[in-house]
Amino acid sequence: MSTALIIILLAIGYIVFTIDKKQENFPVPVVLLLIGIALSFIPYFSDVQVTGDIIYNVFLPGLLFTSAYRFSTTALRKNAGIIAMLSTFGIILTAGLMGVVVYYLGGLVFSITFLGALLVASILTPTDPVSVVAILKKASPNKSIADIVDGESLINDGTSIVLFSVISGMYINHKAFNVWSILGEFSYVSIGGIGLGIVVGWLLSKAVHYTHHRDYQVMLSIIIAYGVFQLAESFGFSGVLATVAAGIMLSWEFTHINKEDHYSEALSGFWDVVEPTLLSLLFLLIGIVATDYLTFTHWGLAIGVFIATILIRFLVVSSTMQLFSGLRKMVDWKKAFLISWSGIRGSMSVFLLLSLSTINDVHTNNLISLAFPVVIISLVVQSLGIYPLSKWMGGK
């Protein structure tokens, strides 16, 4: 991408963020996505290339770190059980159930193996809180809903990548489905990433106090965000989980620092600018490249799979809430449905799809052609529905 192109995209992002101050009925990421799709029909933008590596190594670490260090450790402790269950066992259960649905529905249209169906399911399991958390906090009086959605999304991005990596490895190498192999590698990559992130995050969160110069403290935060990501990847761990863990450790440090230490203010001042910058470029680029994958002729199938993702997520969320509330207490179905609806597929799913697109064969192209429309439908429909649903249900 040329420098001129980046400046133009940033200018468009600036205009959208400036106009849409409330970010209620038209969440910014969706507006950017639709503008990106429109831009793809202009010859100047037709040659834009976006790879999975760019999304993974440039955009995700910064966005994940920003969300993680802002996340309240108090909210994490309060909802730790539900967040942990949804982002680990919940992800595996969701992927398994979605795999069955995709296998039978997809089989009506084209040839698909169960492993291929699981691969599509693993792409559709990560959730993106960017489009919804700010709206939930404004529209819903029940603040725990936004906390659960935000916390779950931070962790399940990492677990979804691990799941995708294991299943795609089996799919590419034509290996037989082996649940123990999946669980073994899943545990190794996840635990390693979280452990490394905690250690590095704790060490560097202490290091910030060796200087009171704000610019150097902010510089260290960049090292934390991107450095621990690359370090974890070099060891074969999850860079996503490592970055999230490091960010949460930094959030924990904020609650224990001297009030006279203005590190938190300096950090927010920097990352509050970086976040909309990355979001503008990311969702505009996703929209530009999306048109190459939206020529899918079986949109009825994509809509059916999308509906199944909502229903399966509602089943998993309500079951998890029932587990923690006890059998004697009925689950608040409104809260469960709002959490389920807030599980929007976004940037992580697009990264996984672009990673899969490097395998150029008929069967893989069919999987991508099915998954990409589902992601776009999810981004648009669910994002636009968050505000009215939150108001209608009252978030209680």
Buried (B, 14 or more C-beta within 10 A) or exposed (E): EEEEBEEBBBEBBEEBBEEBEEBBEBBBBBBBBBBBBEBBEEEEBEEBEBBBEBBBBBBBBBBBBBBBBBBBBEBBEBBEEBBBBBBBEBBBBBBEBBBBBBBEBBEEBBEBBBBBBBBBBBBBBBBBBBBBBBBBBBBBEBEBBBBBBBBBBBBBBBBBBBBBBBBBEBBBEEEEBEEEBBEEBBEBBBEBBBBBBBBBBBEBBEEBEEEEEBEEBBEBBBEBBBBBBEBBBEEEBBBBBBBBBBBBBBBBBBEEBEEEBBBBEBBBEBBEEBBBBBBBBBBBBBBBBBBEBBEBEBEEBBBBBBEBBBEBBBBBBBBBBBEEEEEEEEBBEBBBBBBBBBBBBBBBBBBBBBBBBEBEEEEBBBBBBBBBBBBBBBBBBBBBBBBEBBEEBEBE
